[in-house]
Amino acid sequence: MTYNFYGITEAELFRLITAYSAIKNPSIRAEFLRTVEAWAMDQWDASGSEVP
């Protein structure tokens, strides 16, 4: 069974977590998180949902 979180599959979530874990530089890790957060907000906005 494949689960879906915020429009991404469990496999895609695993790949994001794996990529984040591989980044050792703290400033690059922070930028990665900002990028993922911005992408998630864009996905949320595109879905027409209200921000909680």
PyMOL Python script that loads the backbone (N, CA, C, O; Angstrom):
from pymol import cmd

cmd.read_pdbstr("""\
ATOM      1  N   MET A   1       0.844  -1.180   0.000  1.00  0.00           N
ATOM      2  CA  MET A   1       0.000   0.000   0.000  1.00  0.00           C
ATOM      3  C   MET A   1       0.889   1.243   0.000  1.00  0.00           C
ATOM      4  O   MET A   1       1.870   1.306   0.741  1.00  0.00           O
ATOM      5  N   THR A   2       0.555   2.207  -0.809  1.00  0.00           N
ATOM      6  CA  THR A   2       1.296   3.459  -0.879  1.00  0.00           C
ATOM      7  C   THR A   2       0.486   4.557  -0.222  1.00  0.00           C
ATOM      8  O   THR A   2      -0.673   4.787  -0.566  1.00  0.00           O
ATOM      9  N   TYR A   3       1.106   5.226   0.721  1.00  0.00           N
ATOM     10  CA  TYR A   3       0.448   6.341   1.395  1.00  0.00           C
ATOM     11  C   TYR A   3       0.807   7.632   0.683  1.00  0.00           C
ATOM     12  O   TYR A   3       1.798   7.694  -0.044  1.00  0.00           O
ATOM     13  N   ASN A   4       0.011   8.649   0.891  1.00  0.00           N
ATOM     14  CA  ASN A   4       0.207   9.935   0.251  1.00  0.00           C
ATOM     15  C   ASN A   4       0.177  11.022   1.313  1.00  0.00           C
ATOM     16  O   ASN A   4      -0.811  11.144   2.036  1.00  0.00           O
ATOM     17  N   PHE A   5       1.235  11.811   1.422  1.00  0.00           N
ATOM     18  CA  PHE A   5       1.318  12.904   2.376  1.00  0.00           C
ATOM     19  C   PHE A   5       1.456  14.202   1.601  1.00  0.00           C
ATOM     20  O   PHE A   5       2.427  14.383   0.867  1.00  0.00           O
ATOM     21  N   TYR A   6       0.510  15.100   1.751  1.00  0.00           N
ATOM     22  CA  TYR A   6       0.572  16.403   1.088  1.00  0.00           C
ATOM     23  C   TYR A   6       0.839  16.279  -0.406  1.00  0.00           C
ATOM     24  O   TYR A   6       1.568  17.088  -0.981  1.00  0.00           O
ATOM     25  N   GLY A   7       0.258  15.283  -1.022  1.00  0.00           N
ATOM     26  CA  GLY A   7       0.392  15.125  -2.461  1.00  0.00           C
ATOM     27  C   GLY A   7       1.655  14.429  -2.917  1.00  0.00           C
ATOM     28  O   GLY A   7       1.905  14.329  -4.119  1.00  0.00           O
ATOM     29  N   ILE A   8       2.473  13.936  -1.964  1.00  0.00           N
ATOM     30  CA  ILE A   8       3.653  13.172  -2.367  1.00  0.00           C
ATOM     31  C   ILE A   8       3.516  11.758  -1.812  1.00  0.00           C
ATOM     32  O   ILE A   8       2.896  11.542  -0.771  1.00  0.00           O
ATOM     33  N   THR A   9       4.090  10.826  -2.506  1.00  0.00           N
ATOM     34  CA  THR A   9       3.983   9.430  -2.086  1.00  0.00           C
ATOM     35  C   THR A   9       4.966   9.138  -0.955  1.00  0.00           C
ATOM     36  O   THR A   9       5.871   9.924  -0.672  1.00  0.00           O
ATOM     37  N   GLU A  10       4.766   8.006  -0.330  1.00  0.00           N
ATOM     38  CA  GLU A  10       5.663   7.561   0.729  1.00  0.00           C
ATOM     39  C   GLU A  10       7.091   7.411   0.193  1.00  0.00           C
ATOM     40  O   GLU A  10       8.052   7.726   0.894  1.00  0.00           O
ATOM     41  N   ALA A  11       7.229   6.934  -1.038  1.00  0.00           N
ATOM     42  CA  ALA A  11       8.556   6.774  -1.645  1.00  0.00           C
ATOM     43  C   ALA A  11       9.230   8.128  -1.865  1.00  0.00           C
ATOM     44  O   ALA A  11      10.429   8.273  -1.626  1.00  0.00           O
ATOM     45  N   GLU A  12       8.463   9.114  -2.320  1.00  0.00           N
ATOM     46  CA  GLU A  12       9.030  10.456  -2.520  1.00  0.00           C
ATOM     47  C   GLU A  12       9.439  11.068  -1.186  1.00  0.00           C
ATOM     48  O   GLU A  12      10.478  11.722  -1.096  1.00  0.00           O
ATOM     49  N   LEU A  13       8.630  10.861  -0.148  1.00  0.00           N
ATOM     50  CA  LEU A  13       8.973  11.355   1.183  1.00  0.00           C
ATOM     51  C   LEU A  13      10.261  10.703   1.669  1.00  0.00           C
ATOM     52  O   LEU A  13      11.114  11.371   2.253  1.00  0.00           O
ATOM     53  N   PHE A  14      10.405   9.413   1.434  1.00  0.00           N
ATOM     54  CA  PHE A  14      11.626   8.706   1.808  1.00  0.00           C
ATOM     55  C   PHE A  14      12.840   9.304   1.099  1.00  0.00           C
ATOM     56  O   PHE A  14      13.894   9.485   1.708  1.00  0.00           O
ATOM     57  N   ARG A  15      12.686   9.612  -0.194  1.00  0.00           N
ATOM     58  CA  ARG A  15      13.802  10.208  -0.948  1.00  0.00           C
ATOM     59  C   ARG A  15      14.172  11.582  -0.397  1.00  0.00           C
ATOM     60  O   ARG A  15      15.354  11.920  -0.328  1.00  0.00           O
ATOM     61  N   LEU A  16      13.179  12.378  -0.005  1.00  0.00           N
ATOM     62  CA  LEU A  16      13.467  13.690   0.589  1.00  0.00           C
ATOM     63  C   LEU A  16      14.223  13.542   1.906  1.00  0.00           C
ATOM     64  O   LEU A  16      15.194  14.255   2.156  1.00  0.00           O
ATOM     65  N   ILE A  17      13.775  12.617   2.741  1.00  0.00           N
ATOM     66  CA  ILE A  17      14.434  12.387   4.029  1.00  0.00           C
ATOM     67  C   ILE A  17      15.858  11.893   3.816  1.00  0.00           C
ATOM     68  O   ILE A  17      16.777  12.323   4.513  1.00  0.00           O
ATOM     69  N   THR A  18      16.043  10.998   2.861  1.00  0.00           N
ATOM     70  CA  THR A  18      17.372  10.468   2.563  1.00  0.00           C
ATOM     71  C   THR A  18      18.293  11.571   2.053  1.00  0.00           C
ATOM     72  O   THR A  18      19.453  11.648   2.457  1.00  0.00           O
ATOM     73  N   ALA A  19      17.786  12.419   1.173  1.00  0.00           N
ATOM     74  CA  ALA A  19      18.593  13.529   0.645  1.00  0.00           C
ATOM     75  C   ALA A  19      18.985  14.477   1.771  1.00  0.00           C
ATOM     76  O   ALA A  19      20.136  14.904   1.853  1.00  0.00           O
ATOM     77  N   TYR A  20      18.028  14.807   2.641  1.00  0.00           N
ATOM     78  CA  TYR A  20      18.315  15.704   3.765  1.00  0.00           C
ATOM     79  C   TYR A  20      19.381  15.094   4.672  1.00  0.00           C
ATOM     80  O   TYR A  20      20.293  15.793   5.115  1.00  0.00           O
ATOM     81  N   SER A  21      19.273  13.812   4.945  1.00  0.00           N
ATOM     82  CA  SER A  21      20.233  13.132   5.816  1.00  0.00           C
ATOM     83  C   SER A  21      21.638  13.131   5.230  1.00  0.00           C
ATOM     84  O   SER A  21      22.620  13.122   5.972  1.00  0.00           O
ATOM     85  N   ALA A  22      21.743  13.141   3.908  1.00  0.00           N
ATOM     86  CA  ALA A  22      23.047  13.101   3.249  1.00  0.00           C
ATOM     87  C   ALA A  22      23.760  14.455   3.269  1.00  0.00           C
ATOM     88  O   ALA A  22      24.968  14.521   3.041  1.00  0.00           O
ATOM     89  N   ILE A  23      23.026  15.526   3.539  1.00  0.00           N
ATOM     90  CA  ILE A  23      23.620  16.867   3.543  1.00  0.00           C
ATOM     91  C   ILE A  23      24.279  17.107   4.893  1.00  0.00           C
ATOM     92  O   ILE A  23      23.615  17.059   5.929  1.00  0.00           O
ATOM     93  N   LYS A  24      25.563  17.362   4.884  1.00  0.00           N
ATOM     94  CA  LYS A  24      26.317  17.555   6.130  1.00  0.00           C
ATOM     95  C   LYS A  24      26.476  19.029   6.499  1.00  0.00           C
ATOM     96  O   LYS A  24      26.553  19.363   7.682  1.00  0.00           O
ATOM     97  N   ASN A  25      26.527  19.910   5.505  1.00  0.00           N
ATOM     98  CA  ASN A  25      26.732  21.338   5.743  1.00  0.00           C
ATOM     99  C   ASN A  25      25.444  21.954   6.300  1.00  0.00           C
ATOM    100  O   ASN A  25      24.402  21.894   5.646  1.00  0.00           O
ATOM    101  N   PRO A  26      25.502  22.558   7.523  1.00  0.00           N
ATOM    102  CA  PRO A  26      24.291  23.111   8.146  1.00  0.00           C
ATOM    103  C   PRO A  26      23.602  24.197   7.315  1.00  0.00           C
ATOM    104  O   PRO A  26      22.374  24.271   7.306  1.00  0.00           O
ATOM    105  N   SER A  27      24.361  25.030   6.628  1.00  0.00           N
ATOM    106  CA  SER A  27      23.728  26.096   5.843  1.00  0.00           C
ATOM    107  C   SER A  27      23.014  25.519   4.616  1.00  0.00           C
ATOM    108  O   SER A  27      21.961  26.017   4.220  1.00  0.00           O
ATOM    109  N   ILE A  28      23.578  24.484   4.025  1.00  0.00           N
ATOM    110  CA  ILE A  28      22.922  23.841   2.883  1.00  0.00           C
ATOM    111  C   ILE A  28      21.689  23.074   3.357  1.00  0.00           C
ATOM    112  O   ILE A  28      20.674  23.046   2.662  1.00  0.00           O
ATOM    113  N   ARG A  29      21.771  22.451   4.538  1.00  0.00           N
ATOM    114  CA  ARG A  29      20.600  21.765   5.112  1.00  0.00           C
ATOM    115  C   ARG A  29      19.457  22.763   5.316  1.00  0.00           C
ATOM    116  O   ARG A  29      18.307  22.477   4.984  1.00  0.00           O
ATOM    117  N   ALA A  30      19.783  23.927   5.861  1.00  0.00           N
ATOM    118  CA  ALA A  30      18.763  24.949   6.107  1.00  0.00           C
ATOM    119  C   ALA A  30      18.133  25.406   4.795  1.00  0.00           C
ATOM    120  O   ALA A  30      16.916  25.575   4.717  1.00  0.00           O
ATOM    121  N   GLU A  31      18.949  25.605   3.767  1.00  0.00           N
ATOM    122  CA  GLU A  31      18.429  26.016   2.460  1.00  0.00           C
ATOM    123  C   GLU A  31      17.544  24.920   1.862  1.00  0.00           C
ATOM    124  O   GLU A  31      16.510  25.215   1.261  1.00  0.00           O
ATOM    125  N   PHE A  32      17.942  23.677   2.024  1.00  0.00           N
ATOM    126  CA  PHE A  32      17.140  22.544   1.547  1.00  0.00           C
ATOM    127  C   PHE A  32      15.761  22.571   2.210  1.00  0.00           C
ATOM    128  O   PHE A  32      14.743  22.410   1.536  1.00  0.00           O
ATOM    129  N   LEU A  33      15.729  22.776   3.532  1.00  0.00           N
ATOM    130  CA  LEU A  33      14.448  22.819   4.243  1.00  0.00           C
ATOM    131  C   LEU A  33      13.592  23.995   3.785  1.00  0.00           C
ATOM    132  O   LEU A  33      12.380  23.849   3.629  1.00  0.00           O
ATOM    133  N   ARG A  34      14.206  25.160   3.566  1.00  0.00           N
ATOM    134  CA  ARG A  34      13.451  26.323   3.078  1.00  0.00           C
ATOM    135  C   ARG A  34      12.861  26.039   1.700  1.00  0.00           C
ATOM    136  O   ARG A  34      11.722  26.411   1.416  1.00  0.00           O
ATOM    137  N   THR A  35      13.634  25.384   0.854  1.00  0.00           N
ATOM    138  CA  THR A  35      13.158  25.054  -0.489  1.00  0.00           C
ATOM    139  C   THR A  35      11.984  24.081  -0.432  1.00  0.00           C
ATOM    140  O   THR A  35      10.984  24.272  -1.124  1.00  0.00           O
ATOM    141  N   VAL A  36      12.101  23.046   0.384  1.00  0.00           N
ATOM    142  CA  VAL A  36      11.017  22.069   0.523  1.00  0.00           C
ATOM    143  C   VAL A  36       9.781  22.737   1.118  1.00  0.00           C
ATOM    144  O   VAL A  36       8.662  22.464   0.685  1.00  0.00           O
ATOM    145  N   GLU A  37       9.974  23.610   2.107  1.00  0.00           N
ATOM    146  CA  GLU A  37       8.842  24.317   2.713  1.00  0.00           C
ATOM    147  C   GLU A  37       8.139  25.205   1.688  1.00  0.00           C
ATOM    148  O   GLU A  37       6.910  25.233   1.633  1.00  0.00           O
ATOM    149  N   ALA A  38       8.909  25.928   0.879  1.00  0.00           N
ATOM    150  CA  ALA A  38       8.317  26.786  -0.153  1.00  0.00           C
ATOM    151  C   ALA A  38       7.553  25.946  -1.171  1.00  0.00           C
ATOM    152  O   ALA A  38       6.462  26.325  -1.598  1.00  0.00           O
ATOM    153  N   TRP A  39       8.120  24.815  -1.558  1.00  0.00           N
ATOM    154  CA  TRP A  39       7.437  23.923  -2.494  1.00  0.00           C
ATOM    155  C   TRP A  39       6.122  23.424  -1.885  1.00  0.00           C
ATOM    156  O   TRP A  39       5.093  23.399  -2.560  1.00  0.00           O
ATOM    157  N   ALA A  40       6.162  23.031  -0.618  1.00  0.00           N
ATOM    158  CA  ALA A  40       4.957  22.527   0.047  1.00  0.00           C
ATOM    159  C   ALA A  40       3.879  23.605   0.118  1.00  0.00           C
ATOM    160  O   ALA A  40       2.699  23.316  -0.086  1.00  0.00           O
ATOM    161  N   MET A  41       4.275  24.843   0.406  1.00  0.00           N
ATOM    162  CA  MET A  41       3.304  25.942   0.459  1.00  0.00           C
ATOM    163  C   MET A  41       2.707  26.184  -0.925  1.00  0.00           C
ATOM    164  O   MET A  41       1.508  26.441  -1.041  1.00  0.00           O
ATOM    165  N   ASP A  42       3.523  26.108  -1.973  1.00  0.00           N
ATOM    166  CA  ASP A  42       3.014  26.254  -3.342  1.00  0.00           C
ATOM    167  C   ASP A  42       2.002  25.160  -3.664  1.00  0.00           C
ATOM    168  O   ASP A  42       0.968  25.423  -4.277  1.00  0.00           O
ATOM    169  N   GLN A  43       2.306  23.936  -3.249  1.00  0.00           N
ATOM    170  CA  GLN A  43       1.385  22.824  -3.477  1.00  0.00           C
ATOM    171  C   GLN A  43       0.075  23.051  -2.725  1.00  0.00           C
ATOM    172  O   GLN A  43      -1.007  22.787  -3.251  1.00  0.00           O
ATOM    173  N   TRP A  44       0.184  23.542  -1.490  1.00  0.00           N
ATOM    174  CA  TRP A  44      -0.992  23.810  -0.662  1.00  0.00           C
ATOM    175  C   TRP A  44      -1.844  24.895  -1.320  1.00  0.00           C
ATOM    176  O   TRP A  44      -3.063  24.761  -1.426  1.00  0.00           O
ATOM    177  N   ASP A  45      -1.188  25.974  -1.763  1.00  0.00           N
ATOM    178  CA  ASP A  45      -1.911  27.074  -2.413  1.00  0.00           C
ATOM    179  C   ASP A  45      -2.584  26.605  -3.703  1.00  0.00           C
ATOM    180  O   ASP A  45      -3.710  27.004  -3.997  1.00  0.00           O
ATOM    181  N   ALA A  46      -1.903  25.767  -4.462  1.00  0.00           N
ATOM    182  CA  ALA A  46      -2.446  25.283  -5.731  1.00  0.00           C
ATOM    183  C   ALA A  46      -3.661  24.381  -5.518  1.00  0.00           C
ATOM    184  O   ALA A  46      -4.504  24.244  -6.404  1.00  0.00           O
ATOM    185  N   SER A  47      -3.741  23.769  -4.341  1.00  0.00           N
ATOM    186  CA  SER A  47      -4.868  22.875  -4.064  1.00  0.00           C
ATOM    187  C   SER A  47      -6.122  23.647  -3.690  1.00  0.00           C
ATOM    188  O   SER A  47      -7.214  23.082  -3.650  1.00  0.00           O
ATOM    189  N   GLY A  48      -5.965  24.962  -3.411  1.00  0.00           N
ATOM    190  CA  GLY A  48      -7.110  25.785  -3.047  1.00  0.00           C
ATOM    191  C   GLY A  48      -7.490  25.686  -1.586  1.00  0.00           C
ATOM    192  O   GLY A  48      -8.524  26.216  -1.179  1.00  0.00           O
ATOM    193  N   SER A  49      -6.669  25.012  -0.785  1.00  0.00           N
ATOM    194  CA  SER A  49      -6.951  24.874   0.640  1.00  0.00           C
ATOM    195  C   SER A  49      -6.543  26.134   1.380  1.00  0.00           C
ATOM    196  O   SER A  49      -5.660  26.873   0.945  1.00  0.00           O
ATOM    197  N   GLU A  50      -7.207  26.366   2.510  1.00  0.00           N
ATOM    198  CA  GLU A  50      -6.833  27.501   3.344  1.00  0.00           C
ATOM    199  C   GLU A  50      -5.657  27.101   4.212  1.00  0.00           C
ATOM    200  O   GLU A  50      -5.562  25.957   4.656  1.00  0.00           O
ATOM    201  N   VAL A  51      -4.761  28.046   4.451  1.00  0.00           N
ATOM    202  CA  VAL A  51      -3.616  27.785   5.317  1.00  0.00           C
ATOM    203  C   VAL A  51      -4.119  27.740   6.750  1.00  0.00           C
ATOM    204  O   VAL A  51      -4.832  28.644   7.184  1.00  0.00           O
ATOM    205  N   PRO A  52      -3.752  26.690   7.496  1.00  0.00           N
ATOM    206  CA  PRO A  52      -4.249  26.562   8.881  1.00  0.00           C
ATOM    207  C   PRO A  52      -3.718  27.638   9.790  1.00  0.00           C
ATOM    208  O   PRO A  52      -4.045  27.661  10.977  1.00  0.00           O
TER     209      PRO A  52
END
""", "prot")
cmd.dss("prot")
cmd.show_as("cartoon", "prot")
cmd.util.cbc("prot")
cmd.orient("prot")
